[in-house]
């Protein structure tokens, strides 16, 4: 059927609009590539000051000072000076950058860094020029990839891999663990290998102490750590091949909702503090005091546990000998902490890649790139490992250090670390997920018992998916 003249005009207008839009996107992509090439000329700017935004732990443990001193000595002949940006570690570049308030170089988790890609607040980087390039796995680089109009750009440089780890007091293990808590006789306590045994031991500690001491303690409302229980049974954050399809929210998908059962069971060995942030805040000191046997957190806070052990009167040697970090325990395939008859499976955990990015507003991009190259060098990452206890993204260091560092790198490559999606919409995930996890814990501890059946757990988790979807797409949260 022939089009009428008005319809034909409308059709032509739509085609022209599409061509214009595609052209604009192409210009944006081309502009990003061109901007990066133009700014990173290789010619160092001289007599400049570059501001570095690091995390609080790096400052507190003296690493940032060592890094700045070493870099400034190396580049003194160019008159380049790197200084502490003296800003909150969560400073929003998007808000302050355009007005000159912001760092030249920033260190943050991949999801925080990549939100700045929209609006072109950070620069695409010539990563092949960096010393660390060939030593960092593709899975780590992917956390900083963004594809625009068919072209893939890299906006960050991986420094360390974050994943939850189990921290525990080796001196608080049962004296008879080799006889009673090592069923497979592999010389490792079952308590730290399997969630079922850690759960059972935690119940024992609480009962024997009349509630004055606890086994495993963790704020269960923390979505970053709690999400792993959902992932392990088939859930996910967003769908799609790249995990960025925000129209497909999947904590309840497959049998992901069974993770809610694990969270509810874990609450029964704790107290109401697990429904909010109290345990997260006091875990360092209470483990040092022996009130808690174990907790879960990331590898970069190891020094905080040592510090609190020394504050509690222990020697540094004793603290290092007895504060242990291990990979997270295995989960029961049955999704029931009181049933290990079906065996165990590795837990999939939420993780992230912390790294450096360069502000688009810097007036010294080449000096900033030189700083990033220096900060991610073998020598400085080795020093960061020594002072902060991080797990390096550089495979050469991870292999050399061995042990848990090698394990974490392997976990990333094997996929048992679910890297936080580098999309702005991730910010809409936490409130619904954390509220639900707090409800699960409260339900178990107060006897409300609204989430006892599998059907109730599934419905509750599906509601989380819906709330996240609505926050992104219905309420304009994206």
C-alpha positions in Angstrom: 0.0 0.0 0.0 1.4 3.4 -0.9 2.1 5.9 1.8 0.1 9.1 2.0 2.1 12.3 1.7 1.9 13.1 5.5 2.9 9.5 6.3 5.8 9.7 3.9 7.0 13.0 5.4 6.7 11.4 8.9 8.7 8.3 7.7 11.4 10.5 6.1 11.6 12.6 9.3 12.1 9.4 11.4 14.8 8.1 9.1 16.6 11.5 9.3 16.3 11.6 13.0 17.8 8.1 13.3 20.7 9.0 11.0 21.3 12.1 13.1 21.2 10.1 16.4 23.5 7.5 15.0 25.8 10.2 13.8 25.9 11.8 17.2 26.7 8.5 18.8 29.5 8.0 16.3 30.9 11.4 17.0 30.8 10.8 20.7 32.7 7.5 20.3 35.1 9.0 17.9 35.5 12.1 20.1 36.4 9.9 23.1 39.1 8.1 21.1 40.4 11.4 19.7 40.3 13.1 23.0 42.3 10.3 24.6 44.9 10.4 21.7 45.2 14.1 21.8 45.7 14.3 25.6 48.1 11.4 26.0 50.9 12.7 23.8 53.7 11.2 25.8 55.1 14.6 26.5 55.2 15.2 30.3 53.8 18.5 31.5 56.5 20.2 33.6 56.2 22.1 36.9 52.7 20.9 37.7 50.9 19.6 40.7 48.6 16.6 40.4 46.0 15.8 43.0 45.6 12.1 44.0 42.4 10.8 45.6 43.1 7.5 47.5 41.1 5.6 50.0 41.2 6.2 53.7 43.0 2.9 54.6 45.9 3.8 52.3 46.2 7.1 54.1 45.9 5.7 57.6 48.4 2.9 57.1 51.0 5.3 55.5 50.9 3.8 52.0 49.8 7.0 50.3 52.7 9.0 51.8 55.2 6.4 50.7 53.7 6.4 47.2 53.7 10.2 46.9 57.3 10.5 48.2 58.6 7.8 45.8 56.8 9.3 42.8 57.9 12.8 43.6 61.5 11.8 43.9 61.3 9.9 40.6 59.8 12.9 38.7 61.5 15.7 40.6 63.5 16.7 37.5 60.3 17.4 35.6 58.9 19.6 38.4 55.9 17.2 38.8 54.5 17.0 42.3 51.8 14.6 43.3 49.8 15.5 46.4 47.0 14.2 48.5 43.8 15.6 47.1 42.6 15.9 50.7 39.0 14.9 49.8 36.6 12.4 51.0 37.4 9.0 49.5 33.8 9.0 48.0 34.1 12.5 46.4 31.8 12.7 43.4 33.9 13.7 40.4 30.7 14.3 38.4 29.6 17.0 40.8 32.8 18.8 41.5 35.0 18.0 38.4 33.4 20.5 36.0 34.0 23.3 38.5 37.6 22.5 39.2 36.9 20.7 42.5 38.2 17.2 42.0 41.3 15.1 41.8 43.5 14.5 38.7 43.8 10.8 39.6 41.2 8.8 41.6 41.3 5.3 43.1 37.9 3.7 43.5 36.0 0.4 42.9 35.1 -0.3 39.3 31.4 0.4 39.7 32.2 3.8 41.2 34.7 4.7 38.5 32.6 3.6 35.6 29.6 5.8 36.5 31.8 8.7 35.3 31.9 7.4 31.7 28.5 9.0 31.2 29.2 12.7 30.8 32.8 12.0 29.9 34.1 12.8 33.3 37.1 10.3 33.0 39.4 9.7 30.1 39.8 6.5 28.0 43.3 5.3 28.7 46.1 4.0 26.4 46.6 1.0 28.7 49.0 -0.8 26.3 51.6 1.8 27.3 51.4 0.8 31.0 54.0 -1.5 32.6 51.2 -3.5 34.2 49.3 -4.1 31.0 50.4 -7.7 30.2 50.3 -8.8 33.9 46.6 -8.0 34.5 44.1 -10.6 33.4 41.4 -9.8 30.8 38.7 -10.4 33.3 40.1 -7.6 35.5 40.5 -5.2 32.5 36.9 -6.0 31.5 35.6 -4.3 34.7 36.8 -1.0 33.2 35.6 -1.6 29.6 32.9 0.4 28.0 31.7 -0.1 24.4 30.4 2.9 22.6 29.2 2.7 19.0 31.1 -0.6 18.5 34.3 0.7 19.9 35.6 -0.6 23.3 37.5 1.8 25.5 39.2 1.2 28.9 38.7 3.8 31.6 40.6 2.4 34.6 43.7 0.5 35.6 43.2 -2.5 38.0 45.1 -2.4 41.2 43.6 -5.1 43.4 40.8 -7.6 43.4 38.2 -7.4 46.0 36.2 -10.4 47.2 34.8 -11.4 50.5 37.0 -13.5 52.7 36.5 -15.3 55.9 38.5 -13.9 58.8 38.8 -16.0 62.0 40.7 -16.4 65.2 42.9 -19.5 64.9 43.4 -19.5 68.7 39.7 -19.8 69.2 39.3 -23.0 67.3 38.2 -26.0 69.4 41.2 -27.7 70.9 40.1 -31.1 69.5 39.3 -29.8 66.0 41.6 -32.4 64.4 39.6 -35.2 66.0 36.1 -33.7 65.9 36.1 -31.1 63.1 38.1 -32.6 60.2 35.9 -35.3 58.7 38.0 -35.5 55.5 41.3 -35.5 57.4 42.9 -32.9 55.2 44.4 -31.0 58.0 42.0 -28.0 57.7 39.2 -27.5 60.2 35.8 -28.2 58.6 34.6 -25.1 60.5 36.4 -22.8 58.0 35.7 -25.0 54.9 32.0 -25.5 55.0 29.1 -23.1 56.0 27.3 -26.0 57.6 30.1 -26.6 60.1 30.7 -22.9 60.8 27.0 -22.6 61.5 27.0 -25.6 63.8 30.1 -24.4 65.7 28.6 -20.9 66.0 25.5 -22.4 67.6 27.7 -24.3 70.0 29.7 -21.2 71.0 26.5 -19.2 71.6 24.9 -21.9 73.7 28.0 -22.7 75.8 28.5 -19.0 76.6 24.9 -18.1 77.2 25.0 -15.6 74.5 28.1 -13.7 75.6 30.2 -15.0 72.7 29.5 -15.7 69.1 30.9 -17.7 66.3 30.3 -16.2 62.8 29.0 -12.6 63.0 28.3 -10.3 60.1 25.8 -7.5 59.3 23.5 -9.5 57.1 21.9 -6.4 55.7 25.1 -5.7 53.7 24.0 -6.3 50.2 27.6 -6.6 48.8 28.3 -9.6 51.0 24.8 -11.1 51.2 24.4 -11.1 47.4 26.8 -14.1 47.1 24.2 -16.4 48.6 21.8 -15.6 45.8 24.5 -15.9 43.1 25.5 -19.3 44.3 22.1 -20.8 43.6 21.8 -19.2 40.2 20.8 -15.6 40.8 22.4 -12.6 39.3 22.2 -8.8 39.3 21.5 -8.0 35.7 21.2 -10.2 32.7 22.6 -10.1 29.2 25.9 -11.4 27.9 27.8 -8.6 29.6 25.7 -8.6 32.7 24.5 -5.0 32.1 20.9 -5.6 30.9 19.0 -3.7 33.6 15.7 -4.8 32.3 16.5 -8.3 33.5 17.0 -8.2 37.3 17.7 -11.7 38.5 18.3 -12.3 42.3 15.3 -14.6 42.3 16.0 -16.3 39.0 16.9 -20.0 38.6 17.0 -21.0 42.3 18.7 -17.8 43.4 15.9 -17.2 46.0 17.3 -20.1 48.0 20.1 -17.7 49.1 17.5 -16.0 51.2 17.1 -19.3 53.2 20.8 -19.3 54.0 20.7 -15.7 55.2 17.7 -16.4 57.4 19.5 -19.4 58.9 22.7 -17.5 59.6 20.7 -14.9 61.5 19.7 -17.5 64.1 23.3 -17.8 65.3 23.6 -14.0 65.8 21.5 -11.3 67.4 19.5 -8.3 66.2 22.7 -6.3 65.5 22.9 -8.4 62.3 19.9 -6.5 60.9 21.9 -3.2 60.7 25.4 -2.0 60.5 26.6 -2.5 64.1 28.5 -5.8 63.5 30.3 -4.3 60.5 31.5 -1.3 62.6 32.6 -3.4 65.6 33.9 -6.6 64.1 37.6 -5.5 64.3 37.5 -4.8 68.1 35.1 -7.7 69.0 37.2 -10.2 67.2 40.2 -8.9 69.1 38.3 -9.2 72.4 37.3 -12.8 71.5 33.6 -12.0 71.5 33.4 -13.0 67.8 35.2 -16.1 66.3 34.8 -15.1 62.7 33.4 -12.6 60.2 33.5 -11.8 56.5 35.0 -8.8 54.9 37.5 -7.8 52.2 41.3 -8.5 52.1 42.3 -4.8 52.2 41.3 -4.3 55.9 43.5 -7.0 57.3 45.7 -4.4 59.0 42.6 -3.1 60.9 42.3 -6.5 62.7 46.0 -6.5 63.6 45.7 -3.0 65.0 42.8 -3.9 67.2 44.5 -7.1 68.4 47.5 -4.9 69.5 45.1 -2.5 71.2 43.7 -5.5 73.1 47.1 -6.3 74.4 48.4 -8.9 72.0 51.8 -8.7 70.4 52.0 -8.1 66.7 53.5 -11.6 66.2 50.6 -13.2 68.1 48.1 -11.2 66.1 49.6 -12.2 62.7 49.8 -15.8 63.8 46.1 -16.0 64.9 44.2 -13.6 62.6 43.6 -15.7 59.6 42.1 -15.0 56.2 40.8 -17.8 54.0 38.5 -18.2 51.0 34.8 -18.2 51.8 33.4 -21.6 52.9 31.5 -23.9 50.6 27.8 -23.9 50.6 25.5 -27.0 50.9 23.9 -27.9 47.6 20.7 -28.5 49.5 20.6 -24.7 50.4 20.0 -25.8 54.0 22.7 -25.2 56.6 21.4 -28.2 58.5 21.6 -30.6 55.6 24.9 -31.5 54.0 23.7 -34.9 52.6 23.9 -33.6 49.0 27.5 -32.4 49.4 29.0 -28.9 48.9 29.7 -26.4 46.1 32.0 -23.4 45.9 30.3 -20.1 46.8 30.1 -17.4 44.2 30.7 -14.0 45.8 30.2 -10.4 44.8 33.5 -8.9 44.1 35.1 -5.9 42.4 38.2 -4.5 40.9 39.7 -1.4 42.6 41.8 0.8 40.4 42.9 4.2 39.1 41.2 6.5 36.7 42.1 9.9 35.3 39.8 12.9 35.4 38.9 14.5 32.1 39.4 17.9 33.9 43.0 17.4 34.6 45.4 19.9 33.1 48.3 17.4 33.2 47.0 14.2 31.7 50.5 12.9 30.8 51.8 13.5 34.3 48.7 11.8 35.6 49.3 8.8 33.4 52.9 8.7 34.5 51.6 8.6 38.1 49.2 5.7 37.4 52.0 3.8 35.6 54.2 4.4 38.6 51.5 3.5 41.2 50.7 0.2 39.4 54.3 -0.8 38.9 55.6 -4.0 40.5 57.5 -2.2 43.2 54.6 0.0 44.4 51.9 -2.7 44.2 54.3 -4.9 46.2 54.5 -2.2 48.8 50.7 -1.8 48.8 50.4 -5.5 49.4 52.9 -5.3 52.3 51.2 -2.3 54.0 47.5 -2.9 53.2 47.2 -6.6 52.7 45.5 -6.3 49.3 45.2 -9.0 46.8 47.0 -7.7 43.7 45.5 -7.7 40.2 49.1 -8.1 38.8 49.4 -11.8 38.2 53.2 -11.8 38.6 52.9 -10.6 42.1 49.9 -12.8 42.9 51.9 -15.8 41.7 54.9 -14.8 43.7 53.0 -14.2 46.9 51.0 -17.4 46.4 48.5 -18.6 48.8 45.3 -16.6 49.1 46.5 -14.0 46.5 46.8 -16.7 43.9 43.5 -18.2 44.9 41.7 -14.9 44.5 43.2 -14.4 41.0 42.1 -17.9 40.1 38.6 -17.3 41.5 38.3 -14.2 39.2 39.4 -16.3 36.2 37.1 -19.2 37.1 34.1 -17.0 37.6 33.4 -17.6 41.3 33.9 -13.8 41.8 30.9 -12.0 40.3 32.3 -8.6 39.5 30.0 -5.8 40.3 28.4 -4.6 37.0 30.0 -1.3 35.9 26.7 0.5 35.3 25.2 3.5 37.0 22.0 1.5 37.7 23.8 -0.6 40.3 23.2 2.1 42.8 19.5 1.2 42.7 20.2 -2.4 43.8 21.4 -1.9 47.3 18.4 -0.5 49.2 15.8 -3.1 48.1 18.3 -6.0 48.6 19.6 -4.8 51.9 16.1 -4.1 53.2 15.0 -7.6 52.3 18.0 -9.2 53.9 17.4 -7.2 57.1 13.8 -8.4 57.1 14.9 -12.0 56.7 17.2 -11.7 59.8 14.6 -10.0 61.8 12.0 -12.6 60.8 14.2 -15.4 62.2 15.2 -13.6 65.4 11.9 -12.2 66.4 9.8 -15.2 65.6 7.6 -13.5 63.0 8.2 -16.4 60.7 6.9 -14.8 57.5 9.7 -16.2 55.4 9.7 -19.9 56.5 8.4 -21.6 53.4 10.3 -21.8 50.1 7.3 -20.1 48.4 7.5 -17.1 50.7 11.3 -16.8 50.1 10.7 -16.9 46.4 8.0 -14.3 46.5 10.0 -12.1 48.7 13.1 -12.3 46.4 10.9 -11.7 43.3 9.7 -8.5 45.0 13.3 -7.4 45.4 13.8 -7.8 41.7 10.6 -5.8 41.0 11.7 -3.0 43.3 15.1 -2.8 41.7 13.5 -2.8 38.2 11.0 -0.1 39.2 13.7 2.1 40.8 15.7 2.0 37.5 13.0 2.1 34.9 9.7 3.3 36.4 11.0 5.9 38.9 13.7 7.2 36.7 16.6 6.0 38.9 18.9 5.1 36.0 
